[in-house]
């Protein structure tokens, strides 16, 4: 039984005779090549293993990070919280210096 989907080979093409080669005109000078643009995905995602979160970073036109979710401040707060061992109290914030003649120690 023959297969209806089979393809039959055609005989090779015969030489059509002498061929002429035409030369293309010389290409016009082009502008100097532009500097390659760094490729980045906007926004980009990265996993921060220190806090166990995925961070979404937004880039500006030059490719530098302009914003992130969570913010760098929030990420630092997560890191600070993880440094406190379980069962221990959070360290107290520094107390204000007593007033000396109406001025603070810093001022």
N, C-alpha and C positions, 0 to 999 in steps of 0.2 A: 504494500500500500504506500503510495507516495504522500509526502507531506505537502500540504497546500501552502504552507508558510515558507517553503524553501526559496532561496534566491539563486537564480542561475547566473553564472559568470559570463560577462560579455568578452569578446575577443579584444586584445589590446588595440588602441587607436593607431592608425597608420600616420606616418609623417605627412603633413599637409604641404610640404615643399619648403623652399627657402623662406625664412622669416626675417623681417627687418627689425632691428632694435632701435627704438627712438630714445634719444637722450632727453631727460627732463631738464628744464632750465635750472640753474644753480639757485639754491634757496636763498632768499633775502636774509641779511643778517638779522638775528633775533635779539631781543633785549637780554641783558645779562640775567642769568638764572637767579631767581629770588631765593633768599635764605629759607631753608625748610622750617616749617612751622611745627613746633612741638605738638604732638597729638595727645589730647587728654579727653577723658569723658567727663561731662559736666551734668549732673553731679557725679562724684566718684564715691565708692563705698570702700571702707576698710574695717577690718576687725581689730579692735584694740584688746589684746589679751590681758593687759593689766587690770582692766575693769570688766572684761567679758561682754563688751557691747560692740555693735556695729556702728561706726561713725560715718555720717553722710557729710562729704566735704564739697563745698561749692567753690568754683574757681572764677577768677576774673579773666579778662582778655589775654593777659600775659601768662596765665597758667598758675599763678600763685593762689593759695587758699585764701578766700575772702571771708568765708563763714563756714561753720560746721554745726551739725546737730548730733549729739549734744555739743554745746560750746566747750571751748578749752577750759573755761572756768568750772563748768559742770563736771567735766572729766577729772579735773584736779580734785574736786570735792569727793567724787567717787573714790579716787586713789587715797585721799586722806582718811576717809571712812574705813577703808579696807586695812589701813595700817594699825588701827585700834584692835587689839586682840579681843575675842569674844569674852564677855563677862566683865570687862574693864569699863570704867566710866570714861566718857569722852574728856579730853583735857579741857580745863576751863580756859575761856578766852582771857588774854592779859587784862589786868585791872588798870584803870586809869590812874595816872600819877596824882598824888595829892597836890592841891593848889598851894603855891608859894607866892605870897604877896599878890594874889589875883592873877597869876600866870601859871600855865601848866609847865611841867618840867621840860617839855619839848619846845615850848614857845617862849 
